[in-house]
Amino acid sequence: MEAFKHRLGPKEVRAAAAHLGRVHRGFDAPAFERAAMRGLGDLEFKARAQHVCAALEAHLPRDFKRAADVLERALADASEGDDLSQLETNTTGLAGWIVWPCTEFVARRGLDHPERALDCLHALTQRFTAEWALRPFLEQHRSLTLARLETWCADPSPHVRRLVSEGSRPRLPWGRPLRFLIEDPTPTLPLLARLLDDPSAYVRRSVANHLNDIAKDHGQRVVDWLQTQGADHSPERTALARHACRTLIKAGHPGALALFGLGRRLAGTAQLTLRPKRVALGESLRIAVHIESTGRAAQTLEIDYTVHHVKANGTTSPKVFKGWRRVLEPGQSLTIEKEHKLRRITTRRYHGGVHPVELVINGKCEAKDQFRLVVDP
């Protein structure tokens, strides 16, 4: 599989040079292309966006408003759908990953012209997400930006409506944390309320992810807010609320469990079996769960498992993995199996040793087992 970083490579740079040169006579396309290509192959993904942005800064007009006009004229026709993966540069203009450096340009050069910059982000986000570029404006022009987000809640483009939620997430991946919202999420809750029943699942998922961010610091507040909004108002809202509370449910938060009828401990017995007991990195672990009910009523069970990964210093760090949701009838038994792959990933470094595993049902540990991971030196 091609490395993710290659989605922003020479092909995209050449397309940017062509379209920017097409719409602005004063744009030195060859010089921009040379600057953007220089050293690009040695950089990782985010660094590539910043590198291409620096080339844009050197070759777009110094006047920000003129530069914003050039960027907007170089864009492809706006997409009518809500699938970001379908946004690609074509004969009409720029779209897709090459627009990321353009949004970065607006974040760097537009802070002294926030009204015009936000207009530009409104256009850019319909060709690629401007979620990372919005954050400096929330920090430095808070009232103005929040007011603009309020108007965008009713925008006809799902990409713009998603930007309201995604761009203001307190802990957005790849984005710097918004400390003022981590401390107090009050400013964005009215925006999320307006998007709870958005017709686009793409927008609603962003709302759920935003609420999950808030829940990491204000768990009970999210539970209370969802109760006030009516978490079971519709199947779509129930699904949103469940996704918003996923971290709380994994952690066994009583309020979140109760919100979905999961607060009661298992009435019955549970067994966890791991095979094989010795696993090499790159192989798979077979997880088998057996549950028997001794209760007199049906039980809704949220079944997860926690792997305690060995760290370099010999201690362990827990990682909760989402398992299954099942309804167990009185006297019923249930057997579930899953393959857990132990492959190398960039976000975790594995260390050999004994890894305890816990079976967690409705937030409570009901069974344990362990395996030994072998990592080649």
DRENTOR-861679 format. One record per residue (C-alpha): residue number from 1; residue in one letter; z, x, y negated. Coordinates in steps of 0.25 Angstrom, whole numbers, plus 5000, padded with zeros to 4 digits. Each point is the difference from the previous one (the first is absolute). Example, Ala and Ser with C-alpha at 12.3 -4.5 7.8 and 13.67 -1.06 7.14 Angstrom:
// residues 2
R|1|A|5031|5049|5018
R|2|S|4998|5006|4986
***
This chain:
// residues 377
R|1|M|5000|5000|5000
R|2|E|4996|5005|4986
R|3|A|5012|5005|4992
R|4|F|5005|4989|4990
R|5|K|4998|5010|4988
R|6|H|4985|5001|5002
R|7|R|4999|4986|4995
R|8|L|5000|5007|4986
R|9|G|4990|5011|5002
R|10|P|4987|5006|4995
R|11|K|4992|4987|5003
R|12|E|5010|4992|4991
R|13|V|5000|5011|4989
R|14|R|4984|5000|4999
R|15|A|5000|4984|4999
R|16|A|5010|5001|4989
R|17|A|4992|5010|4993
R|18|A|4987|4992|5001
R|19|H|5006|4987|4996
R|20|L|5008|5006|4988
R|21|G|4987|5007|4996
R|22|R|4992|4987|5001
R|23|V|5009|4993|4990
R|24|H|5003|5011|4990
R|25|R|4990|5009|4995
R|26|G|5010|5010|4995
R|27|F|5006|5002|5014
R|28|D|4997|5013|5006
R|29|A|4999|4996|5014
R|30|P|4996|5014|5006
R|31|A|5012|5006|4993
R|32|F|5009|4989|5005
R|33|E|4995|5001|5014
R|34|R|5003|5015|5000
R|35|A|5014|4999|4995
R|36|A|5003|4989|5009
R|37|M|4995|5007|5012
R|38|R|5006|5013|4997
R|39|G|5012|5002|5010
R|40|L|4999|4985|5005
R|41|G|4999|5003|5014
R|42|D|5013|5008|5000
R|43|L|5008|4988|4995
R|44|E|5007|4989|5007
R|45|F|4998|4985|4996
R|46|K|5008|4998|4988
R|47|A|4998|5013|4995
R|48|R|4985|4997|5001
R|49|A|5001|4988|4991
R|50|Q|5008|5008|4989
R|51|H|4990|5011|5001
R|52|V|4988|4991|4998
R|53|C|5008|4993|4989
R|54|A|5001|5014|4993
R|55|A|4985|5001|5000
R|56|L|4999|4986|4994
R|57|E|5009|5004|4989
R|58|A|4992|5012|4997
R|59|H|4986|4993|4999
R|60|L|5003|4985|4995
R|61|P|5001|4998|4985
R|62|R|5013|5004|4994
R|63|D|5002|4987|4993
R|64|F|5007|4992|5011
R|65|K|4993|4986|4996
R|66|R|4986|5006|5001
R|67|A|5004|5007|5013
R|68|A|5005|4986|5006
R|69|D|4987|4994|4996
R|70|V|4992|5010|5008
R|71|L|5009|4998|5012
R|72|E|4999|4985|5000
R|73|R|4984|5001|4998
R|74|A|5000|5009|5012
R|75|L|5007|4990|5009
R|76|A|4993|4992|5011
R|77|D|5000|4985|5000
R|78|A|5013|4994|5002
R|79|S|5003|4996|5015
R|80|E|5003|4985|5002
R|81|G|5008|5003|5013
R|82|D|5014|5006|5001
R|83|D|4997|5011|5011
R|84|L|5002|5013|4993
R|85|S|4993|5008|5012
R|86|Q|4987|4993|4996
R|87|L|5000|5005|4986
R|88|E|4989|5012|5000
R|89|T|4991|5006|4990
R|90|N|4986|4994|5000
R|91|T|4988|5000|4991
R|92|T|5007|4991|4990
R|93|G|5011|5010|4997
R|94|L|5013|5007|5005
R|95|A|5010|4993|5009
R|96|G|5010|5005|5011
R|97|W|5008|5013|5001
R|98|I|4992|5007|4989
R|99|V|5006|4990|4990
R|100|W|5014|5006|5003
R|101|P|4998|5012|4991
R|102|C|4995|4990|4989
R|103|T|5013|4992|5001
R|104|E|5007|5013|4999
R|105|F|4992|5004|4987
R|106|V|5005|4987|4994
R|107|A|5014|5003|5003
R|108|R|4999|5014|4994
R|109|R|4992|4997|4988
R|110|G|5003|4985|4997
R|111|L|5015|5000|4997
R|112|D|4998|5001|4985
R|113|H|4990|4988|5001
R|114|P|5007|4991|5010
R|115|E|4993|4987|4997
R|116|R|4986|5006|5002
R|117|A|5005|5008|5012
R|118|L|5005|4987|5007
R|119|D|4987|4994|4997
R|120|C|4993|5011|5007
R|121|L|5010|5000|5012
R|122|H|4997|4985|5001
R|123|A|4985|5004|5002
R|124|L|5003|5012|5009
R|125|T|5009|4993|5010
R|126|Q|4989|4990|5004
R|127|R|4993|5012|5005
R|128|F|5012|5008|5006
R|129|T|5015|4998|4998
R|130|A|5006|5005|4987
R|131|E|5014|4998|5006
R|132|W|5004|5015|4997
R|133|A|4994|5000|4986
R|134|L|5008|4988|4996
R|135|R|5013|5007|5001
R|136|P|5000|5009|4988
R|137|F|4997|4987|4991
R|138|L|5012|4993|5006
R|139|E|5009|5012|4997
R|140|Q|4995|5002|4986
R|141|H|4995|4987|4995
R|142|R|5009|4991|5008
R|143|S|5000|4987|4992
R|144|L|4985|5000|4998
R|145|T|4996|5003|5014
R|146|L|5009|4990|5006
R|147|A|4994|4989|4991
R|148|R|4987|5005|5004
R|149|L|5004|4998|5015
R|150|E|5005|4986|4997
R|151|T|4986|4996|4995
R|152|W|4993|5007|5012
R|153|C|5008|4991|5010
R|154|A|4990|4990|4997
R|155|D|4987|5009|5000
R|156|P|4989|4995|5009
R|157|S|4999|5014|5007
R|158|P|5009|5002|5012
R|159|H|5000|5015|4997
R|160|V|5005|4998|4986
R|161|R|5011|4990|5005
R|162|R|5004|5010|5011
R|163|L|5001|5011|4989
R|164|V|5011|4992|4994
R|165|S|5009|5001|5012
R|166|E|4995|5013|5006
R|167|G|5000|5008|4987
R|168|S|5014|4996|4996
R|169|R|5006|5003|5014
R|170|P|5013|5008|4998
R|171|R|4997|5010|5011
R|172|L|4985|5000|5002
R|173|P|4994|5010|5010
R|174|W|4993|5011|4993
R|175|G|5006|4995|4987
R|176|R|5012|5006|4992
R|177|P|5012|4990|5001
R|178|L|5002|4991|4989
R|179|R|5015|5003|4997
R|180|F|5002|4988|4991
R|181|L|4996|4990|5010
R|182|I|5007|5007|5011
R|183|E|5013|4998|4992
R|184|D|4997|4986|4996
R|185|P|4988|4992|5006
R|186|T|5001|4988|4990
R|187|P|4988|5003|4992
R|188|T|4990|4998|5012
R|189|L|5007|4989|5008
R|190|P|4993|4989|4991
R|191|L|4987|5006|5002
R|192|L|5002|5000|5015
R|193|A|5004|4986|5000
R|194|R|4987|4996|4993
R|195|L|4992|5007|5012
R|196|L|5009|4995|5012
R|197|D|4989|4990|5003
R|198|D|4988|5008|4996
R|199|P|4987|4995|5008
R|200|S|4997|5014|5004
R|201|A|5008|5006|5012
R|202|Y|4997|5014|4994
R|203|V|5008|4996|4987
R|204|R|5011|4994|5008
R|205|R|5002|5012|5009
R|206|S|5002|5008|4987
R|207|V|5011|4991|4995
R|208|A|5007|5001|5013
R|209|N|4999|5016|5000
R|210|H|5005|4999|4985
R|211|L|5012|4992|5005
R|212|N|5002|5009|5011
R|213|D|5001|5012|4990
R|214|I|5011|4992|4992
R|215|A|5007|4997|5013
R|216|K|5003|5015|5003
R|217|D|5009|5000|4988
R|218|H|5004|4985|4998
R|219|G|4999|4994|5013
R|220|Q|5009|4987|4998
R|221|R|4993|4998|4987
R|222|V|4987|4999|5007
R|223|V|5006|4990|5010
R|224|D|5006|4992|4990
R|225|W|4987|4999|4992
R|226|L|4992|4996|5012
R|227|Q|5009|4989|5003
R|228|T|4999|4995|4986
R|229|Q|4985|5001|5000
R|230|G|5000|4993|5014
R|231|A|4996|5010|5010
R|232|D|4996|4989|5010
R|233|H|4992|4992|4990
R|234|S|4987|5002|5008
R|235|P|4995|5009|5012
R|236|E|4994|5010|4990
R|237|R|5013|5001|4992
R|238|T|5008|5001|5012
R|239|A|4991|5012|5005
R|240|L|5001|5006|4986
R|241|A|5015|4999|5001
R|242|R|5001|5006|5014
R|243|H|4992|5012|4996
R|244|A|5008|5002|4987
R|245|C|5013|5000|5008
R|246|R|4995|5009|5011
R|247|T|5008|5012|4996
R|248|L|5012|4992|4999
R|249|I|4998|4993|5013
R|250|K|4998|5014|5007
R|251|A|5013|5004|4994
R|252|G|5008|4988|5005
R|253|H|5002|4994|4986
R|254|P|5008|4987|5002
R|255|G|4994|4993|4989
R|256|A|4986|5003|5004
R|257|L|5003|4997|5014
R|258|A|5006|4986|4997
R|259|L|4988|4997|4991
R|260|F|4991|5000|5012
R|261|G|5011|4994|5010
R|262|L|5002|5014|5006
R|263|G|5014|5002|4996
R|264|R|5007|4997|5014
R|265|R|5002|5011|5010
R|266|L|4993|4999|5014
R|267|A|5007|4990|5009
R|268|G|4996|5008|5013
R|269|T|4997|5014|5005
R|270|A|4990|5010|4997
R|271|Q|4995|5013|5006
R|272|L|4991|5011|4995
R|273|T|4993|5009|5009
R|274|L|4992|5012|4996
R|275|R|4989|5008|5009
R|276|P|4998|5011|5001
R|277|K|5013|5007|4996
R|278|R|4993|5012|4997
R|279|V|4988|4999|4990
R|280|A|4991|5010|4994
R|281|L|4995|4999|4985
R|282|G|4987|4993|5001
R|283|E|5004|4991|5012
R|284|S|5005|4986|5000
R|285|L|5014|4994|5004
R|286|R|5000|4987|5007
R|287|I|5011|4990|4994
R|288|A|5004|4989|5009
R|289|V|5010|4989|4995
R|290|H|5006|4990|5009
R|291|I|5008|4988|4994
R|292|E|5008|4989|5007
R|293|S|5005|4988|4993
R|294|T|5014|4994|5003
R|295|G|5000|4991|4988
R|296|R|4999|4985|5000
R|297|A|4990|4999|4989
R|298|A|4987|5007|4996
R|299|Q|5001|5013|4993
R|300|T|4990|5006|4990
R|301|L|5001|5015|5002
R|302|E|4995|5011|4991
R|303|I|4998|5012|5010
R|304|D|4998|5014|4994
R|305|Y|5004|5014|5005
R|306|T|5005|5012|4993
R|307|V|4996|5014|5004
R|308|H|5010|5011|4995
R|309|H|4991|5012|4998
R|310|V|5006|5014|5001
R|311|K|4999|5008|4987
R|312|A|4999|5015|4998
R|313|N|5015|5001|4999
R|314|G|5003|4993|5013
R|315|T|5005|4987|4994
R|316|T|4992|4987|5001
R|317|S|4993|4991|4990
R|318|P|4997|4985|5004
R|319|K|4987|4993|4999
R|320|V|4999|4985|5002
R|321|F|4987|4995|5007
R|322|K|4996|4986|4999
R|323|G|5000|4993|5014
R|324|W|4998|4986|5003
R|325|R|5005|4986|4996
R|326|R|5003|4991|5011
R|327|V|5007|4986|5003
R|328|L|5009|5001|5013
R|329|E|5003|4987|5006
R|330|P|5013|4997|5007
R|331|G|5001|5007|5013
R|332|Q|4986|5007|4998
R|333|S|4998|5015|5002
R|334|L|4990|5008|4993
R|335|T|4993|5014|5003
R|336|I|4992|5007|4990
R|337|E|4993|5014|5001
R|338|K|4994|5008|4989
R|339|E|4993|5014|4999
R|340|H|5006|5009|4989
R|341|K|4991|5012|4997
R|342|L|5006|5013|4996
R|343|R|4989|5006|4993
R|344|R|4999|5010|4988
R|345|I|5000|4994|4987
R|346|T|5001|5005|4986
R|347|T|5012|4992|4995
R|348|R|5009|5005|5011
R|349|R|5003|5014|5007
R|350|Y|5005|4998|5014
R|351|H|5011|5009|5006
R|352|G|5003|5001|5015
R|353|G|5013|4995|5006
R|354|V|5007|4987|5005
R|355|H|4995|4988|4991
R|356|P|5010|4988|5002
R|357|V|4993|4986|4999
R|358|E|5007|4987|4996
R|359|L|4995|4986|5003
R|360|V|5004|4991|4988
R|361|I|5000|4985|5001
R|362|N|5002|4992|4988
R|363|G|5005|5012|4993
R|364|K|5010|5004|5011
R|365|C|4999|5012|5010
R|366|E|5000|4993|5014
R|367|A|4996|5012|5009
R|368|K|4997|5015|5000
R|369|D|4992|5010|5007
R|370|Q|4995|5014|4997
R|371|F|4988|5010|5003
R|372|R|4998|5014|4998
R|373|L|4988|5004|4991
R|374|V|4993|5014|5003
R|375|V|4993|5006|4988
R|376|D|4992|5012|5003
R|377|P|5004|5012|4990
***
